Amino acid sequence: MDKLQRASEHFAKIVEEQLARVERMKQDPGPVDYEKMDKIIIGCCGGDGIGPAITTEAERVLQFVLKDEVASGKIEFRQIQGLTIENRIAMNKAIPDDVLDAIKACDIILKGPTTTPSKGDGPNIESANVAMRRELDLFANVRPVNVPELGIDWTFYRENTEGEYVLGSRGIHIDEDVAFDFRVITTQGVKRIARAAFEFARKNGKKRVAIITKANILKKTDGKFLELCYEVAKEYPEIEADDWFVDIISANLINEKVRGGFEVFVLPNLYGDIITDEAAQIQGGVGTAGSANVGNRYAMFEAIHGSAPRMVETGRAQYANPASMIKAAELLLRHIGYKKKADCVIKALSIANETVQMTGRSDGATGAAFADCVINNL
């Protein structure tokens, strides 16, 4: 087949799929009301690497604070197996079908880190995170970063279902010299993440939302993101909206003179991934940060760091710090309406961070000891 024809057919299929996705977004009925649900099912999915070890400890914290709700039948916990790298490679799927069915039978997912093969000669398996965000339409990745002593109180709203990530495994090698990858931005996708960011700002008394792009270079996609965010901003006249290029905002986050003035950020997918890791490092490292992945029907809560397979290979998984997963559990509680319980968890987590020294070595505290400290201070 001619190279140009093959490339055209490949791209045409991607465009067709994205147009169909837009039509599905137009039919979305809106967010669920957890207060009106008879039962909320929380699926616990350990993932791989250190994932099972730290997810188990976060689940213990959740089970403790929700014990009355479990007893009354309002909350049900379920274990979801099979999202390991070995099983995903064997099935040649980012999420095996039976695992995805089990996930979709739940309302909320607490998910441990998963491994994504990155070598060019390895299996071409999509990230499980990317696949889950797409399959459950988890369009908002929400990552809070708080360092009071530095005047930092940031909340990042990263678009989760578009950009480079949703098409990251759909690139094409034209020949041995030329390769293409793709990114996509849609009106519906941008407006819902922008509205989520501005709604959060309004409900939480925030006065400023910063829009992050590289619209001076990526004029069609980032330009569209910027234009539509400003369009949504008009619905929130009490909130100041401004925009920054991703390179300068990455510098401003470490600029002590200006960073305290930022509150809420809204970003396309790739920039959000990079910038939130930088922000987490300022907070104390990616091991301190959890994140929420929120859609209108489902929500998934996870740590932002990876699966650390070397800790498993060297027999140190039990010493992995579960703070990030417990932070994710706190965000989960807040999302389903248990604000007071979430406040208690974050206070207990702060005490544990000060009390238990997690070194990641065999002479340090275990993840179980860290979780015990959290539970004992609830």
N, C-alpha and C positions, 0 to 999 in steps of 0.2 A: 504494500500500500504506500502511496506517496506520503512523504513526511507531512506536508501541509494538510492533506486530507485527514490523516490520522489525528493530527493535533486539533483540527477543526471539529471532528466528531467527538473527541475527548472533551473539549471545552463546551460543545453544544449540550452534552449530557449534564455537565455541571450546571450550566445555566438553567436547563429544564428543571433540575432538582431544586434549585434555589427559588425559582418562580413558584413551584409547588409549595415550598416552605412558607413563602410569603402569604399564599392563600390560606394555609393552616393558621398562621398568626392572626389573620384577619377574623378568623372564626373563634378565637380564644374567648371563653366565657368570662375570664377574670379570676381573681384569687379566691381560694377557699377560705371559709371562716371556721377556724379551729374550735371556737367556742360552741358552734352548732353541731360539731361532729360527736357522735355517740362514743366513738373510740378512735384514738390516734395510735397507729402502729408505727413503732420505731424499729427499723431494720439496722442491725449492727453488722458491718462488713469489714473484716480485718484487713483485707488486702494482702500484701506480701512484704518481705523484708521485716523491718521492725513493726510493721503495721499491726499485726495481731497482738503483739505485746502491749503497745501503747493504747490501742483501741479497747482492749479488755479493761484497762485501768480507768479509762474515761467512762466506759459503760458502768463500772462499779459505782462511780460517783453519781451518774444519772439514776441508777437503780436505787441508790440511797435516798436522794432528794425526792424521788417520785414514788417512793414505796407506798404511800397512801393511795395515789392515783392508780398504781398497779393493782392494789388490793381491791379497789372499787370497780376495776374494769375499764376505767377511762383511758389508761395507757397499757399497751402491750408491747413487749420487746420480742424481736425475732432475730435469730442468727442466720446470716446469709453466707454460705460457703462458696468457694470456687472462683473467686476473683484474684487468683494467684497468677503470676507470670507463667508458671509451668502449665497451668490449665488453659490459659489464654493462648499460649503458643500451640498446645496440642489441638485446640479447637480452631486455631487460626482466626480468632475473633477478639476484638477489643473487650467485649463482654459476651461470654457464651450465652446462648439463648435461654437456658434454664436459669442462669444467674440473673439475667435481665428480667425474666418473668417474676422471680422472687423479689427483686427490687421493686418492680411496679406494683406488687401486691401490698407494699408498705406505703405510708404517707411521708415519712421522714427517714433519711438515711444518715447514720453515723458511720463514716467511712475512713479506714486507715489508708496510708500511702500505698500507691501501686507503682510498679516499675514499668517503664516504657523502653523497649529496645531502641537504641540510637545509632548503632553501627550500620553503615551503608550496606554491608553484606549480610546483615541479620534479617530476621523476619520482619516484614513490613506490616506490623500491627499498630493500629492507631492507639493513642493514649486512651486508657480506660476512663480517665477524667473527662477528656474531650467527648468521648462517646456517650458517657452518662449525661453530661450536660446537654448534649443534643437530643438523646432519646427521651429525657425527662423535661426537656425545654427549660433548663435552669439558666435563665438569661442573665441573672445578676450575681456576680461574685462580689460579696461584701466583705471587706477586710478592715477592721478597726486597728489603729495603732495609737497607743496612749502612753506618754511619758510625761507625767505632770511636772516633774522637776525641771524639764526642759521646755515647758510651755507647749507641748505637743499633744493635740487631741484631733487625730485625723481619721476620717472614714473614707475608704476608697470604694467606688462603684465601678467595677470592671465589667464590661460587656463580655458575656460568656459563650455566646453561641455563633458569633460571626468572626470577622477578621481572618487572620492566617490560620488559626487553630482548627476551625471547622473544616477547612480544605487542606490541612497540612499533609495528609496522606494521599491527596488527589493530584499531586503534581505530575509532570510528565517529562521524560527524557526524549527530546526530539531526535537526537543522535548522540554520538560520543562527545560532541562539543557543546551542545546547548541543552539546558534544562529550565523548566518553568515551574514555579509554584503559584498559588492563587490566594487572593483574599476577597472577601465579599462584605459589603455594607448595605443594609436595607433601611428603608424609611421606618418600617414597623419595629425593627430591631433597635434602632437608635432611639426612637421616641420612648419606648418602654424602659430602657435603661436610664435615659435622662429623667423621665418622670419619677422613676424609683429614687434617684439621687435627690431630686428637688423635694419630693414628698418626705424623705427622711430628714432633710434639712429643715423643712417647715415643722414637722412633728417634734423635732428635738431642739428647736430654738437656735439653729445654726443660721448664720447670716451670709455665708459666702460659699459658692460652688465654683470650683475651677475646672474648666474643660481642657483636657489634654489631648493634643493631636500633633501631627507633623503635616498640617494642611498646606504649608507652603511648598511641599514636595509632592505629596500624594493628594493631588488636587481633587480627584473624583471621589475617592473613598473617604479620606480624612476630611476633605472639604465638605462632603455631605454630612459627616458626623458633626462637624462644628456648626454648620448652618442649622441643622435640625435641633441640636441642643439649645441654641439661642432661641429658636422658635418655641420650644417647650418652656424656656426660662421666662418668657413673657407671661405665662400663667402664674408666676410666682414673683410679683413685683417687689415684695418685701425682701427678697434675697438677691444679693449682688452676684452676678455671673460674669466671669472673665475667662480668658483663655490663654494657654501657655503651650509652647512647643515642648515635646517630651524631653529634648536634650537639656533645655534650660530649667525645666522643673526638677530634673534629676539633680542638677546643681543646687537649686534653691532648697531642696530638702535637707541639705547639709549646711546651708547658710544660716547661721544662728540669728542673724539680724532680721530675716524675713520669714523663716519657716513657721513661726508661731502664729502668723496671720492666716494660714491656710486651715480650712475646716473639712470640707467635703470635696472629693475629686470624682469626676466621671471620665472614664477612659475607654478607648477600644481595647480589644482583647490582649494583643501582644504587649502594648505599653503598660497595661495594668499588671500583667505578670511580672515584668521587670521592675517597675517602680515600687510595687508592694513588697518585693523582696528587699529592695533598698531600705524602704521604710521600716520593715521588720528588723533589719540589721541595726538600725538606730535604736529600736526598742530593746534590743538585747540578743538579736539573732532570729533566724527563721524558726528555730525551735520554740520560740515563745509565742508564735502567732497561729491563730486558728482562722478559719474562714467559713462563710456561709455561701452556699450556692442555691439561689432561690428562684423558683418559678411560680406560676399561678396554681399549679396542681401539686407539685412535689417540691421538696427542698432537701439538700444534702450538705452535711457539715463535716469538715475535714481539717487536718493540719495543712500548712502550706509547704512543708518541706517534703523531701523525697523519702524513699523506703530504706535508705542506708544499708544496702545488702552486705557491706563489709562488716558491720557490727554483728550481723548474723553469722557470717563466715568465720569470725573470730570468737564466737560464743559469747557475745556481749549484749545480745538483744534485751535481756532482762534489766540492763542498766540504762536503756534508752529512756530519756526524759518524756513523760506523757503530758507535760504542761500544755503543749500545743493542742493535743486532742481534748484535754479537759477544757481549754479555752473554747474549742469548737463545740463541746457539750454545753457550755454556758450560752453560746450563741443560739444553739438549738432550743434551749429552754426559753430564751427570750422570744424566739420566733413563734413558738406555739402558745405564748401567752402567760408564761410563768416568770414574770419579771422579778418578783421578790426572791424566788428560788435562784434565779440567775445572779442576782446581786449577791446572794449568800455565797454562791460558788466562786464568784470573782474575788470576793474578800478572802475566802479560804485559800484560793489559789495564790494570792499575793503572800499570805502567811507561809504557805509551803515553799514558795520561791525563796523566801528569806531564811527559812529554817533548814531545808533539806538541800545539801550540796550534791548536785548531780554532776558527776565527772565524766560519765561514759566509760569508765574503767572499772575493773573488778574490785577496786578498793573504794568505789563510790556507792552511794545509796541506790537501791533498786527502784524501778518504776513503781512497783507495788508499795514500797515504803513511802514514796512521794504521794501516791494516791491515798494511802492511809492517813497521811498528814492532812490532806485536803478534807477527807471525810471527818476526821476528828475535830476539825475546826468549823464544821458546818452547824 
